[in-house]
Amino acid sequence: MTVLTYTVVTDPASLEASGTSPSPSTATVYLVVTYTGQQRDATWYSIDVVVPLGDGTDDLTPHTTQINAKGWHKDRTQPQASPVTVQQPDPKTFRLIAAGGGTLKPGDHMVLTLKNVTVAKAAGLAALTVTESAKTQGLTAKNRYTAVALAKTARAPRDFRLDHDIIDAGTTTELSWEGSADFTYEILFPGGRKPVTSSAGPQGRYTVSLKGADAPKRDTAYTLLATSTRTNQQHLLATTVQVRGPIVDELTATTSIKTGSLTADKATFDGVNTNWVQGKNTDDGWISFPKSGLNVYQNGTRTWGTVAADNADLNSVTAKKVQGAGDLTVDKLTATTSIKTGSLTADKATFDGVNTNWVQGKNTDDGWISFPKSGLNVYQNGTRTWGTVAADNADLNSVTAKKVQGAGDLTVDKLTATTSIKTGSLTADKATFDGVNTNWVQGKNTDDGWISFPKSGLNVYQNGTRTWGTVAADNADLNSVTAKKVQGRGDRNGWISFAGYGINVQQQGDDGTGAWGGVGVKWIAQH
């Protein structure tokens, strides 16, 4: 067991192995010597510190030629530290020495500083071997040995950068960094990650080429994720490339864009404040926004341009001419206010109202209508000759005409009249009237039966003649019947006739003549 206590401290606190980097790691190593005794002082004569040389896992440094070694002693009772002599008896040994012996009181300490130490290439644990010659009361001075260890971690990746800070969109660029094979690497970027499978190139630099679909199209931040194969500890390094003329698949802005230029395949804005908007080329059409509304220009000039649209919803249109490609074809035009002047040609026009003297078909010899104060006039052939109205249904309070005729005969599925039809002829499959005033009603054929309406009631005739006809009915409700005879339905049925003296009952005889018939009764009441 040594008389003194030894502790090693490094700057940086974690030593990085140099690896294959052309810029090896350097550090400062501090060996702190303390005396923990509380009753007696310690006397020391020399302290040898042996540094393991080489680039292996157990070595601290490959050489000591550039190391600057210093020693100093701090008495806890004194405000200032005093220097301690440091010798280097051989390339790997540093010796603190006190001629005639030095004293360390409880609470005092010494420090051996090894500055500008080049750290070995391989990560691992390096041990400094300490040989002290010291004594305290009750102990003789002799060599005692101990060791203090310090860890060398794998060199963390560094110098992560692009070969150019500013590039054009889609330009091939390279990412590179210093690192070692003690790590696995991934490149992280918005929307994805790219594992690195290549080995380090010259001077220990890794390189990843970004080209084609991987080439940056807009300002992009790249992050290097390095994971230690020994400890799984991760290191993150970041760099950013700026892109001229960025390509943006979709841009959504929730705040205003006040200055600068934006080029994108698609841009979505809550609102745009601008003096003008133009196509991609300088000679494309463009629009401006005066206080009165919207102006459309063509060819990059101030010549009025053309608006092409599937549908235009306008409160009003003021124009010298409205024309399509050849004729103006409008699938649907809806106007909520009047069109006062000019000419309108459309496939279909929907208006709340039209004020006009006349309406005509597309050709000058088409039929046309006018609107006199009395109602509506229909003309034919572009002349003032009365024209024809063809309709599926006409709802009229009255019709005044010389003749009402269909194609050949007039055929009406159903005609309902709420007022009288005073003159003319009507032929229909079915006619429903509130009333009919007529001299006679006959079947459709001239030799059909017919009825007339004398002041005394109703006459029924047969065969289109004035020969009395026959009334056939399931039930007849009459106040009285006046007849020469009344007979059953069949030819062989009996009948009754009415003589001056009363009733004759007759039957059909065998020879076809009438014969007296019989009366079948249940009882007879005599008055």
Secondary structure, 3 states (H helix, E strand, C coil): CCCCEEEEEEECCCEECCCCCCCCCEEEEEEEEECCCCCCCEEEEEEEEECCECCCCCCCECCCCCCEEEEEEECCCCCCCEEEEEEEEECCEEEEEEEEEEEECCCCEEEEEEEEEECCCCCEEEEEEEEEEEEECCCCCEEEEEEEEEEEECCCCEEEEECCCEEECCCCEEEEEECCCCEEEEEEECCEEEEECCCCCHHHEEEEEECHHHCCCCCEEEEEEEEECCCCCEEEEEEEEEEECCCCCCEEECCCCCCCCCCCCCEEECCCCCCEEECCCCCCCEEECCCCCCEEEECCCCEECCCCCCCCCCCCCCCCCCCCCCCCCCCCEEECCCCCCCCCCCCCEEECCCCCCEEECCCCCCCEEECCCCCCEEEECCCCEECCCCCCCCCCCCCCCCCCCCCCCCCCCCEEECCCCCCCCCCCCCEEECCCCCCEEECCCCCCCEEECCCCCCEEEECCCCEECCCCCCCCCCCCCCCCEEECCCCCCCEEEEECCEEEEEEECCCCCEEECCCCCCCCCCC
